[in-house]
Amino acid sequence: MTCPKLTSFRRSVLLPLLLSLSMVTLTLSADAAPRRPSDDSEVLERLPARAGDASARELVALRAAMAAAANDPQPAARLARRYFDLAMARGDPRYVGYAEAVIGRFPEPLPAALLTIRGMLRQYRHGFAAALDDFAAALAQDPELAEAHAWRAAIFLVQADYQAARQECAALQALDETVLHGACSGLAQAYGGQLDSGYDSLQQALASSRDPGNRLWLLTRLGEVAAWRGQPALAERHYREALAIGRDDGYLLAAWGDFLLDGGRPAEVAEQLAGWESSDTLLLRLAEAAALLNSPDAARLAQALDDRFDAARQRGDTTHRAEEARHALHLRHDPQRALRLAAENYAVQREPRDARILLEAAIAAGKPAVAQPARDWLDSSGFADQRLRRLGEKSAAAVQR
């Protein structure tokens, strides 16, 4: 069964690239061992809802549609996708578990719609090889499934395989997906050392897009690229325009928080991210801001992160080492541990932020040679952010001493 140009895909066509896969959040529970209820009707926990939030009603309707459709995978795909969207928007990975349970109701071989969503869920857990397989299988059923190409491009970008990413971008162009092709190409260019061309491609995609979700994503990435180009005022303008769209988006808030922290503005981080402690990526930034401000909340926030990282380790979850490395370096002042985590992380994912924490930790730990893979990436990619360039030069000079 094919899934040509899903309506839900049109609502969030840029979602594949919206994920910076290294920013995926941790589970919220501090309990290491999951408990399986004996009765399907048992309520384990009620997820928080924001005032005026229509998501709860929407989920009730989607669950009812799935129940009424018996073995039809399309209503299930819509429900699973909505769960995933909520996980991304709110930084709550419990929704990912709900989506996995929905897909688990269906036997193999899965149709393209469910294969695509399962691939999204697998990449969320950093099962990149399995995710790529799912997207390839979905494309074998439906060669015009642009979403699968975009997800493959996103994974290749995280792995710093820019040639493979550009091939997926070309496939999107062949499918006449103008906005998605511009977004894909813009990131591939920016990561690959062409910041000016990447910025222009993202800007052209923005000019072609009217969808608020697409525009939010494009403005966020334009903000990042402008900051890499050394244009903080322009970056701030893009971030503020994205924020003005008024949609919950964990990636936007994390990128904005990092921009403010880099600019020495922790008080604004504390204000902007207040109420977002349930998202671990945002809790990390809140904790960093609190530490810089000598806030009474600093110890509590840092301990909350400790608890969540401890719980993840007890579950055998090693997919969030970049965040834990940053926590170890900036909040626990343990550069040796930070370096170990950052090096383990960089073996799996190699986005600019992954290189940054590896370089920072290696310098702080007095072991600059460990950051050689990040320096190799800087040399081969030509990535032109001056902050990272300076870190690379500093660590290289330390190796020579």
C-alpha positions as CSV (number, residue, x, y, z in Angstrom):
1,M,0.0,0.0,0.0
2,T,1.5,3.3,-1.0
3,C,1.2,6.7,0.7
4,P,1.5,9.4,-2.0
5,K,1.9,12.9,-0.6
6,L,0.2,12.4,2.7
7,T,-1.9,15.3,3.9
8,S,-0.2,15.2,7.3
9,F,3.1,15.5,5.6
10,R,1.9,18.7,4.0
11,R,1.2,20.1,7.4
12,S,4.8,19.7,8.5
13,V,6.8,19.1,5.4
14,L,10.0,20.2,7.1
15,L,9.7,18.1,10.2
16,P,12.4,15.6,9.0
17,L,15.0,18.4,9.0
18,L,13.5,20.1,12.0
19,L,15.1,17.5,14.1
20,S,18.6,18.1,15.1
21,L,19.0,14.5,16.0
22,S,21.5,15.2,18.7
23,M,18.9,17.3,20.6
24,V,16.4,14.5,21.1
25,T,15.2,14.5,24.7
26,L,15.6,12.1,27.5
27,T,12.8,10.2,29.2
28,L,11.3,12.1,32.1
29,S,10.9,9.2,34.5
30,A,13.5,8.6,37.1
31,D,12.4,5.0,37.5
32,A,14.8,2.6,35.8
33,A,12.5,-0.4,35.4
34,P,9.3,0.0,33.4
35,R,6.1,-1.5,34.8
36,R,3.6,-3.2,32.5
37,P,0.0,-2.7,33.8
38,S,-2.1,-5.8,34.2
39,D,-5.3,-4.1,32.9
40,D,-5.4,-2.1,29.6
41,S,-7.8,0.3,31.2
42,E,-5.3,1.3,34.0
43,V,-4.2,5.0,33.8
44,L,-0.5,5.1,34.6
45,E,-0.1,8.9,34.2
46,R,-1.9,11.8,32.6
47,L,0.4,13.9,30.4
48,P,0.3,17.6,31.1
49,A,-1.8,19.8,28.9
50,R,-1.4,23.5,28.3
51,A,-4.3,25.9,28.8
52,G,-6.4,26.1,25.7
53,D,-4.6,23.1,24.2
54,A,-6.7,21.3,21.7
55,S,-4.3,18.4,21.4
56,A,-6.1,16.2,24.0
57,R,-9.4,16.4,22.0
58,E,-7.5,15.8,18.8
59,L,-5.9,12.7,20.2
60,V,-9.3,11.3,21.4
61,A,-10.6,11.7,17.9
62,L,-7.6,10.1,16.3
63,R,-7.7,7.1,18.7
64,A,-11.4,6.7,18.0
65,A,-10.8,6.8,14.3
66,M,-8.1,4.1,14.6
67,A,-10.4,1.9,16.7
68,A,-13.2,2.2,14.2
69,A,-10.9,1.4,11.2
70,A,-9.9,-2.0,12.4
71,N,-6.9,-3.1,10.2
72,D,-6.7,0.1,8.1
73,P,-3.2,1.5,8.7
74,Q,-4.0,5.1,7.6
75,P,-5.8,6.2,10.8
76,A,-3.1,4.5,12.8
77,A,-0.4,6.4,10.9
78,R,-2.2,9.7,11.6
79,L,-2.3,8.9,15.3
80,A,1.3,7.8,15.5
81,R,2.4,10.8,13.6
82,R,0.6,13.1,15.9
83,Y,2.2,11.5,18.9
84,F,5.6,12.0,17.3
85,D,4.8,15.6,16.5
86,L,3.9,16.2,20.2
87,A,7.1,14.6,21.4
88,M,9.1,17.0,19.2
89,A,7.1,20.1,20.1
90,R,7.1,19.5,23.9
91,G,10.2,17.5,24.5
92,D,8.3,14.7,26.0
93,P,9.5,11.3,24.7
94,R,6.6,9.4,26.2
95,Y,4.6,10.2,23.1
96,V,7.2,8.3,21.1
97,G,6.4,5.2,23.2
98,Y,2.8,5.7,22.4
99,A,3.5,5.9,18.7
100,E,5.6,2.8,18.8
101,A,2.7,0.9,20.5
102,V,0.4,2.0,17.7
103,I,2.7,0.7,15.0
104,G,3.3,-2.5,16.9
105,R,-0.3,-3.4,16.4
106,F,0.4,-4.2,12.7
107,P,2.2,-7.2,11.2
108,E,5.1,-7.2,8.8
109,P,5.4,-6.2,6.1
110,L,4.3,-2.7,7.0
111,P,2.9,-0.3,4.5
112,A,4.9,2.8,3.5
113,A,3.0,5.1,5.8
114,L,3.9,3.0,8.9
115,L,7.4,2.3,7.7
116,T,8.1,6.0,7.4
117,I,6.8,6.7,10.9
118,R,8.7,3.7,12.4
119,G,11.8,5.1,10.7
120,M,11.2,8.4,12.4
121,L,10.8,6.7,15.8
122,R,14.0,4.6,15.2
123,Q,16.1,7.7,14.4
124,Y,14.7,9.3,17.5
125,R,16.3,6.5,19.5
126,H,19.4,6.9,17.3
127,G,18.9,3.6,15.5
128,F,20.1,5.3,12.4
129,A,20.8,2.1,10.3
130,A,17.4,0.6,11.0
131,A,15.8,4.0,10.3
132,L,17.5,4.2,6.9
133,D,16.3,0.7,6.1
134,D,12.7,1.6,6.9
135,F,12.8,4.8,4.8
136,A,14.4,2.8,1.9
137,A,11.6,0.1,2.2
138,A,9.0,2.9,2.2
139,L,10.5,4.4,-1.0
140,A,10.5,0.9,-2.6
141,Q,6.7,0.9,-2.2
142,D,6.3,4.6,-3.1
143,P,9.2,6.2,-5.0
144,E,7.5,9.6,-4.7
145,L,7.5,9.6,-0.9
146,A,9.4,12.9,-0.4
147,E,9.3,12.6,3.3
148,A,11.4,9.5,3.4
149,H,14.1,11.2,1.3
150,A,14.1,14.2,3.7
151,W,14.5,11.9,6.7
152,R,17.4,10.1,5.0
153,A,19.0,13.4,4.3
154,A,18.6,14.5,7.9
155,I,20.4,11.3,9.1
156,F,23.2,11.7,6.6
157,L,23.7,15.2,7.8
158,V,24.0,14.1,11.4
159,Q,26.6,11.5,10.3
160,A,28.5,14.2,8.3
161,D,27.9,12.2,5.1
162,Y,27.3,15.2,3.0
163,Q,27.5,13.5,-0.4
164,A,24.8,11.1,0.6
165,A,22.7,14.0,1.9
166,R,23.0,15.9,-1.3
167,Q,21.8,12.9,-3.2
168,E,18.6,12.9,-1.1
169,C,18.3,16.7,-1.7
170,A,18.5,16.0,-5.5
171,A,15.8,13.4,-5.2
172,L,13.6,16.0,-3.5
173,Q,14.3,18.4,-6.4
174,A,13.3,15.8,-8.9
175,L,10.0,15.4,-7.1
176,D,9.5,19.1,-7.5
177,E,9.5,19.7,-3.7
178,T,10.8,23.2,-3.9
179,V,10.7,24.2,-0.3
180,L,12.0,20.9,1.0
181,H,14.7,20.8,-1.5
182,G,15.8,24.4,-0.5
183,A,15.8,23.4,3.1
184,C,17.8,20.2,2.5
185,S,20.3,21.9,0.2
186,G,20.7,24.8,2.6
187,L,21.7,22.7,5.5
188,A,24.0,20.5,3.4
189,Q,25.7,23.6,2.1
190,A,26.1,25.2,5.5
191,Y,27.4,22.1,7.2
192,G,29.7,21.5,4.2
193,G,31.5,24.9,4.5
194,Q,29.3,27.0,2.3
195,L,27.6,29.2,4.8
196,D,26.7,32.0,2.4
197,S,25.2,29.6,-0.2
198,G,23.4,27.7,2.6
199,Y,21.9,30.9,4.0
200,D,20.7,31.9,0.5
201,S,19.1,28.5,-0.1
202,L,17.2,28.6,3.2
203,Q,16.1,32.2,2.5
204,Q,14.8,31.2,-0.9
205,A,12.9,28.3,0.7
206,L,11.4,30.7,3.2
207,A,10.2,33.0,0.4
208,S,8.5,30.0,-1.2
209,S,6.8,28.8,2.0
210,R,3.5,29.9,3.5
211,D,3.1,27.2,6.1
212,P,3.7,28.4,9.6
213,G,5.4,25.2,10.7
214,N,7.8,25.3,7.7
215,R,8.5,29.0,8.3
216,L,9.3,28.4,11.9
217,W,11.8,25.7,11.0
218,L,13.4,27.8,8.3
219,L,13.7,30.9,10.5
220,T,15.3,28.8,13.2
221,R,17.9,27.4,10.9
222,L,18.5,30.8,9.3
223,G,19.2,32.1,12.8
224,E,21.8,29.4,13.4
225,V,23.5,30.0,10.0
226,A,23.5,33.8,10.6
227,A,25.2,33.2,14.0
228,W,27.8,30.9,12.3
229,R,28.4,33.7,9.8
230,G,29.2,36.1,12.7
231,Q,25.9,38.1,12.3
232,P,24.3,38.0,15.7
233,A,21.9,40.9,15.1
234,L,20.5,39.1,12.0
235,A,20.4,35.8,13.8
236,E,18.4,37.4,16.6
237,R,16.0,38.8,14.2
238,H,15.3,35.4,12.6
239,Y,14.9,33.8,16.0
240,R,12.5,36.4,17.2
241,E,10.4,36.1,14.1
242,A,10.3,32.3,14.6
243,L,9.2,32.8,18.2
244,A,6.5,35.2,17.1
245,I,4.8,32.4,15.2
246,G,3.6,31.3,18.6
247,R,4.1,27.5,18.3
248,D,5.6,25.2,20.9
249,D,8.9,24.0,19.4
250,G,11.6,22.4,21.5
251,Y,14.3,22.8,18.9
252,L,13.6,26.5,18.4
253,L,13.8,27.1,22.1
254,A,17.0,25.1,22.5
255,A,18.7,26.9,19.6
256,W,17.5,30.3,21.0
257,G,18.7,29.4,24.4
258,D,22.1,28.5,23.1
259,F,22.3,31.8,21.2
260,L,21.5,33.7,24.3
261,L,24.0,31.8,26.4
262,D,26.7,32.3,23.9
263,G,25.8,36.0,24.0
264,G,26.2,36.2,27.7
265,R,22.5,36.7,28.4
266,P,21.5,33.9,30.9
267,A,18.8,36.0,32.5
268,E,16.8,35.9,29.2
269,V,17.3,32.2,29.0
270,A,15.8,31.8,32.5
271,E,12.9,33.9,31.6
272,Q,12.3,32.4,28.1
273,L,12.5,28.8,29.3
274,A,10.6,29.1,32.5
275,G,8.0,26.3,32.7
276,W,9.9,24.0,30.3
277,E,11.7,21.8,32.9
278,S,9.9,18.7,31.6
279,S,12.0,18.9,28.4
280,D,15.5,17.7,29.2
281,T,17.2,19.7,26.5
282,L,15.6,22.8,27.8
283,L,16.3,21.9,31.4
284,L,20.0,21.7,30.5
285,R,19.9,25.2,29.3
286,L,17.9,26.4,32.2
287,A,20.4,24.8,34.6
288,E,23.3,26.4,32.8
289,A,21.6,29.8,32.9
290,A,20.9,29.3,36.6
291,A,24.5,28.5,37.4
292,L,25.7,31.6,35.5
293,L,23.2,33.7,37.5
294,N,24.1,32.1,40.8
295,S,20.4,31.4,41.1
296,P,18.9,29.6,44.2
297,D,17.5,27.1,41.7
298,A,20.9,26.2,40.2
299,A,21.6,23.2,42.5
300,R,18.1,21.8,42.1
301,L,18.2,22.0,38.3
302,A,21.6,20.4,38.1
303,Q,20.5,17.6,40.4
304,A,17.4,17.0,38.3
305,L,19.6,16.5,35.3
306,D,21.8,14.1,37.3
307,D,18.7,12.1,38.2
308,R,17.5,11.8,34.6
309,F,21.0,10.8,33.3
310,D,21.3,8.2,36.0
311,A,17.9,6.7,35.1
312,A,18.9,6.6,31.4
313,R,22.1,4.7,32.2
314,Q,20.2,2.2,34.3
315,R,17.9,1.6,31.3
316,G,21.0,1.1,29.1
317,D,20.1,4.3,27.2
318,T,23.2,5.8,25.7
319,T,21.7,8.0,23.1
320,H,22.1,11.3,25.0
321,R,25.8,11.5,25.6
322,A,26.3,14.9,24.1
323,E,23.8,16.5,26.6
324,E,25.4,14.6,29.4
325,A,28.9,15.6,28.3
326,R,27.8,19.3,28.4
327,H,26.3,18.8,31.8
328,A,29.5,17.2,33.1
329,L,31.6,19.9,31.7
330,H,29.6,23.1,32.5
331,L,27.7,22.1,35.6
332,R,29.6,19.3,37.3
333,H,33.1,20.6,36.2
334,D,34.3,17.1,35.4
335,P,36.2,17.5,32.1
336,Q,37.5,13.9,32.1
337,R,34.0,12.5,32.2
338,A,32.8,15.1,29.8
339,L,35.5,14.1,27.3
340,R,34.7,10.4,27.5
341,L,31.0,11.1,26.9
342,A,31.7,13.6,24.1
343,A,34.1,11.2,22.3
344,E,31.5,8.3,22.5
345,N,28.9,10.6,21.2
346,Y,31.0,11.8,18.3
347,A,31.5,8.3,17.1
348,V,27.8,8.2,16.4
349,Q,26.7,11.7,15.4
350,R,28.8,14.5,14.1
351,E,26.8,17.7,13.8
352,P,28.5,21.0,14.6
353,R,27.3,21.0,18.2
354,D,28.8,17.5,18.7
355,A,32.1,18.8,17.5
356,R,31.9,21.8,19.8
357,I,31.4,19.8,23.0
358,L,34.2,17.4,22.0
359,L,36.6,20.2,21.4
360,E,35.7,22.0,24.6
361,A,35.9,18.9,26.7
362,A,39.3,17.9,25.2
363,I,40.8,21.3,25.9
364,A,39.4,21.4,29.4
365,A,40.6,17.9,30.1
366,G,44.1,18.6,28.8
367,K,43.8,15.8,26.2
368,P,43.5,17.7,22.9
369,A,44.5,14.7,20.8
370,V,41.1,13.0,21.6
371,A,39.4,15.7,19.6
372,Q,41.3,14.8,16.4
373,P,38.1,13.5,14.7
374,A,36.4,16.9,15.2
375,R,39.5,18.7,13.8
376,D,39.4,16.3,10.8
377,W,35.8,17.2,10.2
378,L,36.6,20.9,10.3
379,D,39.3,20.4,7.8
380,S,37.4,18.1,5.4
381,S,34.1,20.0,5.6
382,G,35.4,23.5,5.6
383,F,32.7,24.4,8.2
384,A,33.3,28.2,8.7
385,D,31.9,29.0,12.1
386,Q,34.6,31.1,13.8
387,R,33.9,29.8,17.3
388,L,34.5,26.2,16.2
389,R,37.5,27.3,14.1
390,R,39.1,28.9,17.2
391,L,38.4,25.8,19.3
392,G,40.0,23.6,16.6
393,E,43.0,25.8,16.4
394,K,43.4,26.0,20.2
395,S,43.2,22.2,20.5
396,A,45.6,21.6,17.6
397,A,48.1,24.0,19.1
398,A,47.9,22.2,22.4
399,V,48.7,18.9,20.7
400,Q,51.9,20.4,19.4
401,R,53.1,21.5,22.8
